């Protein structure tokens, strides 16, 4: 679980980093020539992984300083006062034909095998809110620099405050010795037009001196052309010429440094006013993605918690299936309560029997052992009842049960028809009293068919009780195989704990049996096959099945919707002209649908026809079994008793059949009783 959480955390970090990179894609590159002099400070990693601070002046220079100390920020303050060595990465850059790429060469070669060099581009990146730069060192002392700006509009706004396009003088840095002479000249410094000012110095004679006022628009060059005649003018002209050129150079560089600094937040805010929707949309996308990542992390945590509580390994043969209704013994309260199995069995530390998770009314119990579980007792089941007065356990029969209000209780009837705890039977029709479930337990008598659980490697095995019980152990004889029919076990006598023994469950149909299924939608009988073990609802005794039909599977099919197909020569009733008449089955037809039978009516009649004529087909829904008085049949009494031999007492009164059961150890002997037609089948179909 810890590894999965760590992996999820790393995935979230990498995903957010990937999103940031994906959102930082350049959409447009900007021409560099008009933007000479823009300054930016940026942090980058060297090929060795050290942090360095870079000062980039577009079109002029690029300087590296560092390594950058931990906690320091790359800005103008650090570059001026911070610790570290400075190395020029290149100067006098050249621009390629596209005007988008500048190459700085001829830098310092200190600690480098070659002179440092770099390339630089400026791109529009809408994910940025300020100007940033990405400096990489793909090769030793060779750098690539990409400056990111929020938008072209922003870049143009900043460009208008930069150096004018006329500042193309490569200041040769002449000697500032003539600086005393230009002391009166700083006044015309805001404009380049003061260059004609030397003309009044030689002589006031030239009346064309007012002409210089229109001359600023073309160029200062025309002013010397009319005044070449005076010879004294050349001597003073060289002295003012060098003096104005060095003076604007330092002030100009100061202007560059001041106006192009990226820390000017007010200018940036104004430039970004038009780009606010773009950055807001990007922020929303990133927030949504991060929220989804957080949701994924929570899902992983929940999965980890589930995996932690989930059984480490399933057992090969289960004692109970998921969804089985059981009774759980609460050791804290000393009572049985109703619950449901909600997990696969697991055998901790190599245990021979599994443990389960049981869902109760308001909570769950984990790791419940078999000794605290039992199968619910159903109507007609023979049990042992504790008489609280005498402390003696005596035989009784379950009549009904109660789950609400708690605790779980049963209505029972003793063999002598007396009420529990020595109560008088009372008048006829009085309700049978309820007995707490902890005073009722299963009764296993000699000869009873039971299922015994032999552990996670063998499962449930059919057996016979060898002798009356000696609670809490039960002596059994293993005589068959497990439910899958794969493991044959021969044991003479085996004493098992009571929770490993349950009443044998008798199926109405076995897996794979051919049956007829009545489709209530179409009103027809169709051919099918049993495709499941019988499912018994909560404390019911009649199972339901899954039936595989020709093109689909039908779940939860009740016994009233199933019947055994009729064999040849079977006596049946057919519907003829609104009257049910006896007949004999000759053959049946399944294709083409629907299912139909060829029958022969007793005493000749219409169905036989002339000799050689084919017997007519009767739809299956017009054919039903005929149980006449004295017919030997099997009667299904539910999962408690299964199929029991009986004899039909008198001719049927459909849909009921009156039968008399044959004597049996587990059957209460009565003269006769009525059962529904789907509970009766001909004895020749009896399964031994």
N, C-alpha and C positions, 0 to 999 in steps of 0.2 A: 504494500500500500504506500509506503514511503517513497519507493522508487517511482511509482506511478504519479504521485503528487509532484515529485521533483521534475519528472518528465513533462508534466502538464505546465508547470511553472516555466521551464525552459522553452516550451513550445509557445507559450504566451509572449515571452520576451522576444524570441526570434520572429514571431509573427508580427508583433508591433514594429520591430526593426525593419522587417521586410516591407511593411506598409509605409513606413517612413521613407524608405528608399524608393519604393514605387511611386509615392506621391511627390518625390523630389526630381522627377524627370524633367529635363529641360525641353521647353516647347519652342524656343526661338533664341537665336544668338544675335548679339547687338554689335554694330560697327564700332570699332575702337578709336578710330582717328578723331572723331568729333569730341571724344570724352577724355582727352589727354589731361592728366593731372589728378584724376580721382584717386583717393587714398582709401585703403581698407586694411584692417588688421585681421588676421585669421590664424587659427591653430591647425597644425597638421602633424602627421606621424612620419617619422623617417623610416628607412628600410629596416632599421634595427629596432623600431618600436618606440623610440623616444619622442616626446612631445616638443615641438618647436613653435615659436611665434614668428609670423611673417608680416612684414610691412610691404604692401604692394601699392606702387604709384603708377597708375595706368600710363603707359607710354614713356616712363622715365626710368624707374628702377624697381628692383625687388631685393629686399634684405631679409636674411634669416637671423634669428637670435634664439639662443637656448643652450642646453635643454631647458624647457619650461619647468620650474619647480612645482611640486605638488601643491595644489590649492591656489596657484596663481592663475589669473585670467589674462589672455592675450589681448592687450589694448595699447593705446598710446602711452599710458602711464607706465606700464611694465616696460615698454620698448625704450623709454627714456631713462628710467631709474632702476629697473629690475636687474637681477644678476643674470649672467650668461654672456657668451661671446657672440659678436656680430660677424656675419659673413655676407658679402655681396654676392647675390646669385646671378646678377647680370645687369647690364645697363645698355643704353642706346638701343632699344629693341627695334626689330624690323617687323613689318606687317606683311602678311602674305597677300596674294592677289585678291582674295575674297574680302579682305579687310576685317575678318573676324578673329584672326589668330595672330598674337604677338609672340615673338621669340626673343628671349633675353639670353645673351651669351657673354662670355668673357668674365665670368664671376671669379671669386677667390678660389684658390685650390688648396687652402689650408685644410689638412686632414682629408683631402680628397685626391685620388689618383689623377683626376682630370679637373679642369676648371668647371665650376658650377654653371649650370644653364637651366632654363625653364621656359615653358610655354604658358600662355595665359589666354583665357577666353571669358567672356561675360555672357551669361544665358538668363533668359526669363524663366523663373520657377515660381508658379502661382502658390505653391505650398509655403513659401517663405513670407515672413512679415517684416524682416529687416534684411539688409545686405549681409551675406555671408560668403565664405569662400571654402573650397575643398582643395587642399594641397596634398598631393600624393608623390611618392618617390619610387617610381617603377624600377629605376636603375640607380646605381650608386651615383649620388651627386647630380642626378638628372631629374627634374621635377616637372609635374604637370599641375596647373592651377586653373580651376574653374570658379569664377565669381558668380554667385547666384543673386539675382535681384527679383523683387516681387513682380514687377511688370515693366514693360517698355515705357509706359506713361511715367512711372515713378523715376525711371532712369533719365528720361528726358527732362523731368522737373529738376532733378539735381544738376543736370548738365547745364542748365541756363545760368546757374550761379557760379560756374567754373570760369577758368581762364578764357579771355576773349580769343578769337581766332587769330588776331594780329600779333599775338605774343609768340612770334617765330624767331626771336633773336636768340641764337645760341650763345648766351653771355660768355664772352671770351675771358671774363674776369680780368679786365685791364686794371692797371694800378689806380687805386683810388686817390692818388696824389692831387688831381685837380679838384677834389671835393670841395675845397674852400670856395672855388669860383662859382659852382652851381648853387650856393646858399640861397640866392634870390630865386632860383629856378623851381623849387618844389611846388610853388603855387600852380604852375601849369601842368604838374605831374598827372592829374586825373585824366588828362586827354593827351593823345599823341600829337595834337596840332601845334603844341608850343615849339616845334622844330623851326618854324620861320622866325622865332623871336630874335635870333642873332642878326637879322637884317637891319633893324633900327640901330644896332650897336655900331656898325661902321660909320654911318652918317645919316642925318635926317634928310639929306638931299633927295634920296629916291622917293619922289611923291607916290610911286605905286605901292607904298607900304600898306594902304588900306586894302589893296588887292588880296593879300593873304587871307582875308576873312572868307571869300568864297572858295579859296584854294583847299580847305581841309577835305572837301569831298573827293577830289581826284587823288592827290598825294602831295606830300611836302616837297617832292622833287622839283616842281616847276619854279619854286621861289629862288633857288640858286641860279636858274638860267638867266634872268635879267640882270643879276648883279655880279657877273663875272668880271666886268670892267674895273671896278675898284680893286686895286692891288692889295690894299691893306687888309681887306676882308679875309683872305686866306689865313693870315696869321692867327686871328682870334678864333676862326672856325674850328681848327683842330682841337683847341682846348675845350669848348663846350661840347663838341661831339662826343668825346669819350665820357664826359661827366654825366650826361643824362642816361646813357645806356647802362652803366653799372647801377645807378640808383633804383630804377624800377625792378631790377632783377631780384634783390632780396625782398622787397615789398611784395613782389608778385609771388614768390615762393611762400611767403607768409600767408598770402591770400589763399593759395592752394591748400596749405595745411589746415587753415581755419575752416574754409567753406566745405571741404570734401571729407571732413571727419564724420564717421558713421555714428558717432555718439550724439549727433544733432537730432534728437527725438522729435522735436516739433516739426522739422522739415519732413521727416519720414512719415509722421502722422498725417500731415497734409497731403503728401503724395499718395498715401495708401487709402485715402477716403473713397476713391472710386473702386478700389479692389476689395473692399470689406466683404461683399457678398461671396466672392470666390473663396476667401480664407474661411469664412463662416461655414460654407458648404463642406469644405475639406475637413474642418473640425468636427462637424456633425458626423461625417462618414467615419472618421477615426474613432469617435466616441461610440458609435453603434457597433463597429467591429470589435472594439475592446469589450463592450458589454456582452457580445456573443462569445468572445473568448472566456470571459468570466463565467458565463453560463456553462460553457463546456467544462471548465475546471470544476464547477459545482457538480456536474453530472459525473465526472471522473471520481470525485470524492464519494458520491453516493454509491457508485459502482464498487469502489474500494470497500466501503462499509458493508455492502451486501456480500461481497466476496469473502469478507472476514467472517461473517456470520454463517455463510453457506457451508454445508458439510464439505469436508475435504475430499471425501471419496464416497461414491455411491456403493451400496452393497449389491451383490449379484442377485440375491433373492430377497424380496421385500416381505416383511411381516404384514404391513398395511400399505395401501396405495394412497396417493394424494387424493383428497376428497372423501375418503372413508369417514363415516360417522362412528365415533368411538365414545366410550365412557372413560373419563380420566379421574384417578383417585387423588384427591387433594390431601396430602399428609398433614398440612397445616390445619384443615378443618375436619378431617376424618370422614369425608363424605365423597360419594361419586357424583361427578357433574358431566354434563354432555359437552363434547368437543368435536373437532374435526382435524384430521391429519392435513397439514399444509406444507409438508416438506418430504423429500426423499429420505430414506433411512441412511444413517451413517454409523459406522462402528468405530468409536474412538479407541485409540491405543490397542487395536487388534482384538476388540471384544467379539464374542461369538454371536451376540444378538444385537440388532440395531437400536438406535435411539431416534426419536422423532420430535418435530415441532408441532405442538397442538394449539389450535386456536380455540379459546374459550369464549364466553359471552362478551367479555370486556377486555381481555388481555390474551397474551400468548405465553406458552410455556415451552422453553427450548430444552433439548436434551432429555426428553421424557423417555424413560426405560420401559420395556415391555411389562415389567411387574406392576406398573401403574396404569396399564391400559387393558381394556377388554372390549369385546364386541357387544353391542347392545342386545338385550334380551327381547325377543319378539313374541307376539301372541301365540299361544299353544306350546311354548317351550317349557319343558319340565325342569324345575329348579329346586334348590334347597332353600328353605325359609327358616330364619332364626326366630324362635319363640322367646321374646325378651323376658317372659315370666319364668320359664323353666331353663332357658339357656340351651335348648335342644334344637338341632337342625332337623327339619322334617320335609318330605317331598311336597311340592305344590306345582301349580300351573300358572303361567302368566296369562292374565286376561287383558290388561291394558297398561298404559304407562302415563306418567305426567312429568313434563319438564318445566312447566311454568305454573304457579310460582315455584322457585327453587326451594329445597333441593330436589334432585331427581328421585322419583318414587314410582312404585309399581302397584297395580291392583292384581292381587293373586288369589288363587282358590286352592285350598288344600284338597288332598285326595278324598278325605271323608266329608267334603263340602262344608267344613266348618270354617269360621273366620279366623284369621291369624290372632295370635296372642290370647287364645282361649275365649274369644268373644263368641257369643251365641250367634247362630246363623241368622236370626231375625226373621221378620216376615218376608214372604216371597216378593221379589221385585226390589228389595232394598239394595242399595248400591254397595259393591264390594269395597271394603276399606283399603286405603293406600298404605303401603309399607315402604319405609326409606330404602333406597337402593343398597346401602351398606349392610342391610339385613337380608339381602337376596344374593345368592351366588349360583353359578351353573352346577348342574348335577350330572355327573358322568357315571352311568351304570354299566355293569358287565354286558358286553355284546353291542353297545352303542357304536355306531360308526362316527368317527371323529377325524379331524385334521390336526396333525401335530407339526409344530415348527421346529426343524432340526438345525436352525442356524442360517447364517448368511450364505453358506456354500451349498445348501441342499433345499432350503425353503420348506413349503408346506407339503406334507406327505399324508396320504390316506392311511388310516389305522383303525384298529378295533380295540375297545376298552377290554383289558384282560380280566379285571375284577373290579368290584365296587370300590369307589375311591377311598383313599386314606388322605384326606386333605392335609396339606396343600399339594401333595404329589398325586399323580395319576399314572397307573400302570397300563401300558398299551402294548399291542402286538402290531409291528409294522408288516403290512401285507400287500402293499401296492407300491406305486411310484409317485413321484411328485406331480404337480399339475401339468407340467410340460411333458411328462412321460419320458424323460431323458435319463433319469437316475433310478435304478432299481436298488432297493435297500432291503436286506433281510436281517431282521433283528428279532430274537425270540421274545424277550420281554424288556421293556424300557420304561423306567420311571422318570417322568418329566414334571417340571413345575406346572401348576395349573394355568399360568399365563401362556404356556406354550401349546395348550390344547384348546380347541374350539369345536363346537358342534359342526359336523360335516354339513357342507352346503350342497344341496341337491338341485341340479339345474333342470329346467324344463326342456331345454334344447342344448346340444353340445356344439362346440365350434365346428363349422363346416357342414352342419345338417342342412339338407334340402328341405325348404319349406314353401308354403304359399302365403303371400302377404296381401292383405286386403287394403287397396288404395281407396281411402275415403273420398279423395278428390275425384277419381274417375268412377268409383262404384264398381271396381273390378278386382278379381283375384289375379295376381301376377306371380311368376316364379321368382324365387330368391334363395339366398344362402345365408345362414347365420355366420356373422363375421365378428363376434365378440363374446366375451364372457358375460353372463347375466349381470345386469346392474340393478341392485336392490335399493330403492329410495329409503330415506330415513325410517328405520324400524318397520318397513313393509315386509311382506313375505312373498309377494309375487314379483319376479324379476322382469326387466325389459331388456331388449337386445338391439344390436345394430345389424341390419339386414343389407346384404349386398345385392342390389337389383341389376338389371341388364345395363343401365347407363348411369347409375348413381348409387350412393349409400344412404340408407334411411336410418337415422338414430332414434333411440328411445321408443322402439316399437313394443307395444304392450302385447300380452299373450292373447287378448281378445282379437288382435289383428293378425294372428298367425294360426296356421294349422298344418298338419302333416299331409303331404300329397296322397291321393287315393291310389291304391294298387289295383291291378287287374283282379276281377271277380269280387271286389269289395262291394258289399251291399250298402246302397246309399238311397237318399231321397232326392228326386228331381222335381222341379217345378214345371207342371204341364197344364196349360190352360187354367192357371190360377190355383191348381191343386197340387199338393206334394204327394208324389206316388213313388212306391219302391221300385228300384232298378238295380242293375249290376253294371259295374265299370268294365268296359271292354278294352279301351285304350285312351290315351290322352294326347293332346296336341299343344305345343308351346309356341311354334312358329307356323304361320304368321300369328302375331298376337291378335286378340287376347287369348289367354289360357282357356282351353275347352276340353271336354271329355266326350268320348263316344260311349254311349250307354245302351243298355238293352232293358226295356221295361218288362217286368215279370208278367208271364201269361201271354207272351207274343205282343200283339197290338201294333201300334203305329211305328215304333222305332225299328223293328226288325225288317219290315218291308218284304219284298219278294226275295227269293233265293238269289244270292249273288249281288244283291243291291247293298251298297256301302251303308254302314250304320251312321245315322246323322250325328253331328256334333252338337253338344249342349254347352253353352257358356258356363264357365266354372262358378259364376255367382248364382246359377240356378241349380247347383248341386251341393248337397250337404250330407254329413254322415248320418247313418240311421242306427240308433241303439235300441234294440228290441229287448224285451224282458228275458232275463237269463243270459244275456251276452256277457262274456268275460272281458273286462276292461281294466285299464289302469287309470287311476285318478291322481291328478297332481295337487298336492296339498301345500305347495309352497316350498321355499328353501329349507324349511325345518324338517319336513318329512319326505319331500320329493314325490316320486311316483309310487303309489300304493295299490296293490291288487284289490279289485272289488268286483261285484256282480250287479248288473242292472236289475232293479227291483220290478219295474213295470215299464210298459211302453212310454216313450219320451213325451214330455210336454214341453216342446221347444220354447225357449233356449235352455231350459233346465233339464237335468238328467238325475233321476232318483237312483242312488246306489247304496249298496251295503258293503262296508269295508271288511276285508278279511282280517282275522286276528293278527295283531302285531304288538311287539313289546312297547313301542312308542305311541300307539294309537289308542285313544279312548274308545272302547267298543260301544257302538250305538246300533240301534236297529237299522236305521237308514237315514240318509240326509240327502239334500239336493245340492248339486254343484252345477256350475255353468258349463256349457258345451265345450269351451276351449280347454277345460281342465280334464277332459275325458278323451281317451284314445283306445283303439282296439288293442287287446292284450298281445296279439301277435307282433305288435310294434314295440313291445316292452323291452327296455334295455336292461341287461343283466349286469 
